């Protein structure tokens, strides 16, 4: 029964989100387009999970107690209605596209010979990884530190009370003689704890292991969204699968699934999917992709407080997508704004989200370099990013990839600012916060590497044509 309840609870947000995306998608875009099914499945869960938490927040504001009837029944009805509308709009195209996607999963049309063995090997490794991660999530009780002190505290209280109640800081808690709820981060958004609450409601009991199942779903949704996003941006099937494997095998990301309970992996997933939706909009100018990008960016702000700044790093990408000819001006304005901010910080000492901002440039270069280039958290990701930045330097400033370049630059500058000019630099040496903050950017950095390499390879093939192949297709002269 636990398995049935858990599966049903997991499928509810997935079904609602998938149906919603199928309803609003452009009917002129083929459902069988490369990567479309994977993108709908990955982004669909992310949208549905966020919609689920918004509905729970609305119920709490209305004074309605959490329960299966109050949460699941309205969403199930809405999902069924959306699915019916999607079926009316797209007919059997959805079923046919799903079947074609399953066939392509086994034997993709553009993968032949020895590369097909590589395809099957990567699929087998991905399947094994997710099976093992699922076993970890199912059997590993809630792990200590932030997951224990900042997120699950809220989930336990809200599950028992059946509604959202505020948490307060230590001073208010002491002043009220304990007449309030207190944890280490009372000001954090409620999205992550609400996902844990829903898992326990679906199970019918509090379970500090199975309540973390959304982390496995988020990891699976990230893999699907990356594959679908790369394919929709014209990366080959094998290249998209390689990029997906790189994302799904990031060691620290896997740790955040196996030892679930932190908000960093959800933030990284929504941020990456939001950037991919932005790139899809830039490529096809479909306002539905722009709307999805906006929804995912808003979700970033409701997962963790730094998500506000990560969502803002998407703004430069939007700006250059709308006006690529003014990219140099945008860069100059951004650089000037950063300098002005540093001048202001030199005269002030402001605290935002427990980070003290002041012009005290003292980055811990050795520990930062060790984290990015020597430890096993990222494999060779940062080496690959630097190599692509050099090899594909022309393509990265071309209109097709310019929005992504600006987003990556904004994210990297935000990381550098936080680790060099705030009290967060004190946490670099213990290799804790620096790695969790870097995780927010890492999956999108893999997308950057794959798209940059694709563009570089296309230029190389165009400027270095295979003369033997050309000779083979050249007709013989007529005698």
N, C-alpha and C positions, 0 to 999 in steps of 0.2 A: 504493500500500500504506500509506503514511503516513496518508492520509486515512481509510482503512478502519480502521486500528488506532486512530487518534485518536477516531473516532466510536464505535467499540466500547468503548473505555476510558471515554469520556464517558457513554455510555448505561448502563453497568453500575450506578453508584451511583444514577442517576436511576430505573432500573427497579426496583432493590431498594427504594428509599425509596417510590416510588409504589405498588408492590405492598403494602408494609407498611401504608401509610395506608389503602389500599382494604380491607385485611383488617380493620383495627380500627375503621373508621368505623362510625357508627350506621346500621344497615340501615333504620331508620325515616326517616332523612333522605334525601329524593330526590337521586339522583345528578345529576339534571338541574336542581337548585336553582340560582338565579342565582349564578354565580361559583364553583360547587363544583369543576368540572373544572379551572379555572385555579388554584384554591387547592391542590388535590391535586397538580397538576403542579409548582407552585412550592415548596410546603413539602415535597413528596416528594423533590426533589433535595437540599434542605438536609438532610433527615433521612438520606437515603442516603449523601451525602458524609461526614457525621459518622460514620455507622455504618462506612463503609469505613475511615476513619482509626482507629476503635476496634479494628477487626479487625486492622489492620496493627500496632497497638500490642500486641495480644494475641499475634500471631505472634512479634513480637520478644521479648516476655517469655518465650515458650516456646522460644526458641532456633531458630525456624524461619526460614530465609532467605526474603526477599522474592522473589516470582516470579509469573508469570502463573498457574501451577498452584496455588500456595499461597494466592494472594489472590483471583483471579478465579473459579476453579472452585467453591470453596465458596459464594461470594456468588452466583454464577449459579445454582447449585442451589437455594440458599435463596430467591432471587428467583423462580425458576420455581415452587417449591412455594407461595410466598405468592400468586403470580399465579393459580395453580390454585384455591387456597382463595377468593380474591377472586371468581373467576369463578363458583364454586359458590354463593357467598353472594349475589352481585348479578346473576348471569346476564348477559343481553344489555343490562341497564340501563346498564352502563358504556359499551358500544359505542354505544347509542342516544344517551346523554348526550353522548358525544364528538362524534357527528355533529351533534347539535343545537347544541353549542357552536361547531362550525365554521360552521354555517349562520348562527348569531347573530353570529359574527365579521364576516361579510360584510354581513348585514342584520339588526341587532338589532331585536327586536320593538317596543321603546319609543323608537326613534329614527326620525323621519320628516322628510320635507321637507328644508329647508336644513340641519338638524342632521345629516342623514345625510352630507352633503358634508363637514361638520366631522369626522364619525366616520372617513370614508375618508381624509381628509387626515392625521389623527392616526395612523391605522394605517400609512399610507405613510411618515410621518416616523419612526415607531418602527422599522419594518422597515429603512429606510435607515440609521438610526443604528446598529442592531445589526450590519448588514452591514459598515459601515465600521469599527466597533469590532472585529469579527472579523478583518478584514484587518490591523488594527493588532496584535492579539494574535499573529497567525500570522507576522508579518514583523518585529516589534520584538524584538530581543534583550533580555535582562535589563537593566533600567535601573539605574543606580548608586544609592548611598546605602543606606538601610535595607534595601531589597529585596536588595541585594548583600551587605550586612554582617551581617544578622540572620536571614534566612530561607533564602535559596538556599544559604548555606554548609552548613547542616544537610542540606538536600535533596541536595546533591552527595555529601557524605560517606555519608549513609544509602543513597543509590542505589548507590554503588560497593561498600559493605560488605554490602548486603542486610539491614541491621538498624539499629535505633536504638542509637546510642552517645551517651553524655553529652558535653556541651560544658561547659567550665569558664571561669572568669574569668581575667583577665590574670595576677593574682598566682599563682594555682594553676598556670597554664600555665608561667610563668617558673620557679616552684619545682620543677616536674617536668621541667625542661629540655626542654620541648616534647613530652613523652610523653603528650599529650592533645590534644583538639580544642578550638579556641578561636574565638569570634567575638564580635561586639559585644553580643549579648544571649543569653548561655548559658542563662538561666533561663526563657526563653519557652517556652510549650507547643508540642508537636510537630505540631499539626493542620495548619497551613498548609504546612510543608515536606513532610508526608506526601502531601498532594494533588499537589505537584509531583513527588514520587517516583513516585506511581502513574502520572501522565501519561507519564513517561519509561519506566517499565516497560511500559506499553501500546505505546509506540512502538518499544521495543527498543533504545533508545540515549538518551544524554543530549542534550537539545536545550533550550538556555536560552531559546528563544522559545516553542515549542509546549508546553513544560511548564507554561506559564502559562494554558493554555486554561480551567482551572476558574474563572478570574476572569470570563470571558465567560459561563460557565454560571451563576455566582452572580448576575451582573447580570440575566440572563434570568429566573432563579428569583425574584429580588426583584420584577421587573416583574409576573410572573405572580401571586405571592403578594399583592402590593398590590392588583392588580385583583380577584382572587378574594376577598380579605378585605373590600374595600370593597363589593363586590356582595353578599356574604353579610351585611353590616351594613346592607343596604337602601339603598345609594347607587345612583342610576340608572346604566344602562350607560354613557351618555356621561360622566357625572360620574366614574365609576370609571376610565374611559379617560383622562380629563383628569388625574386624580391619578396614574395610572400614567405618563403622559407627563412630568409634572413630576418624578417620581422618576427616571425613566430619562434625563432630560435635564439633571440637576444637573451643572454643568460639572466640579466636582472629582471627582464619582463617575465620570464618563466618563474623566477622567485616570487614575483608579486602575484602570480596565479597560485602557485603551490602553497604559499604562506599568505593566503588572501586576507583582505581586511583593510588594506591601504587604499587611498583614493588616487594614487599616482598613475596606475595603469588605466583606470577609467578616464582620467584627464588626458593622458597621452592618446588614447583611442579616439575620443571625441575630437580632439584637436587635429589628429591626422585625418580622420574622416571629413572634418570640416574643410581642411585644406584641399583634399581631393575633390570634394563637391565644388569648391571654388575653381579648381582647375578644369573640371568638367564644364562648369558654366562659362569659363573663359574660352574653352575650346568650341563649344556648341551654341553659346549664348541662349541657353534654355533657362528662363526665369525660374523654373521649378528647381533646378540645381542651385540657383542663387538662394532660393527660399530654404532649401535643405541646409545649405552652408550656414545661413543665418541661424536656423534652429540649433544646429550642432555647436555653433559658437556661443549661443546663449546657454546651452547645456554646460559648456566649459566653465562659465562663470558660476554655475550652480553646483559644481562638483567640489571645487576647492577654491579658496580665496585667490591664490595666484592665477587661477584660470581666467580672471578678469584681464590680466596682462597678456596671457597667452592668446586670448581672443583678440586683443588689440593688435597683436602682431600680424593678424590676417588683414588688417586695414591697408597696409602698404601694398599688399598683393592686389586688393580690390582697386586701389587707386591706379596702379600701372596697367591693370587689365582694362580699365575704362579709358585711360589716356596714356598709351605707351610712349608717345612722343615726348611726354613731359617727365620721363623717368629720371633724367638727370636733375631736373628741378626738385622732384620729390625727394631724391637722395640728398640734395643740398639742404632742403628744408629739414629733413629728418636729422641730418648731421648737426645743423645749426641748433635745432631744438634740444638735441642731446647735450651740446656744449652749454646752452643756456641753463639746462637743468643742473648740470654740474656746478655752474657758477652759483645758482641759488642754493644748492645743497652745501656749498662751502660756507655759507653764512647761516645755515639752519641745522637743526637736528630733529627731523620729523620721524615719527614711528607709524608705519602702516602695516597692518596685519602682523604685528610683533617683529617687524624688520625695521631696524633703526637706520634711516637714510642720512648719510653725512659724507662729505668729501674726504674720506680717509682711504686713499688709494694704496692698498697694501695686499694685493692678491697673493695667495700662497701658490706660487707657480709650480713648485716641486710636487706638492700633493695633487694639484689640478692636472698636471701632466701625467702623473702616475695613474690617476683615475681614468683618464681618457685613452691613454696609449699603452699602459703597461699591465693594468689589472685585467681580469677576464670578464668584466661586466659587459663589454660591447664587442668582443672578438676584434676584428680589424675595421670596424665601422668608421672610426675617425680617420684612419689612414686612407680608406677608400674615399671618404668625403673630400679630403685634401687633394687626392690624386685627381678626382673628377673635376674639382674646382680649377685645376691647372689644365687638364686635357680638354675639357669642354668649356673653356672660358669664353669662347665666341658664342657658342650655342646658349649658354646660360644667360646672356644678355640679349638674346633674340626674342622677338615678341612672344613666341610660343611658351618659353620657359621663364620669361622675366617675372611674372607674378610669383612663381615658386621661389625664384632667387631672392626676391624681396622678402618673402615670408621667412625663408631660412635665415637671411641676414638679420631680420628683426628678432627672430627667436634666439639666434646666437648672441646678439647684442644684449638682449634681456638677461640671458644667462650670465654673460660676462659682467654686466652691471650689478646683478644681484650678488655675485660671488666676489666682486672686487670693491664695491662701494657701500656695502651694508654689513651688518653684524653676521650675515650668513657665512662670510669668509672664515669665521672661527670654526664652522662646522665642516670645512673642506678637509681639514687634517684628519678627521676621524672617518672620512670616506662614507658618510651617511647621507646628509642632505644633498651634497653635491651630486651623488649618483641618482637619487630620487628625482631631483630637479632636471637632470639631464635626460632621464627617461621620458619626460614630457615631449622632448624634441626628437628622440632617437628614431621612432618608427617613421616619422616624416623625413628624416635624414636618409633613411633607406630608399624612400620614394625618390628623393632628390638624386641619389646616386644612380638609381636605375634609369630615370628619365634623362639624366645628363649623359650617361654612358650610351643610351640609345641614340641620342642626338649626335654624339661624337662618332659613333660607329657609322651612322648614315653619312656624315660628312666625309669620313675616311673612305667609305666605299665609293662615294661619288668622285672623290679626287684621286683615288687609286683603283681604277677599274681593273678587273681581272682580264688581262689580255688573252689568256688561253680560252676563257669562257667566251669572250667576244669572237675569237677566231672560230670557235666551234659552231657558232650560230650564224656566221657570215656565209652566204651562199657562194659556191665556187663560180669563178668567171665563166661566162659563156664563150665557148670556143667556136 
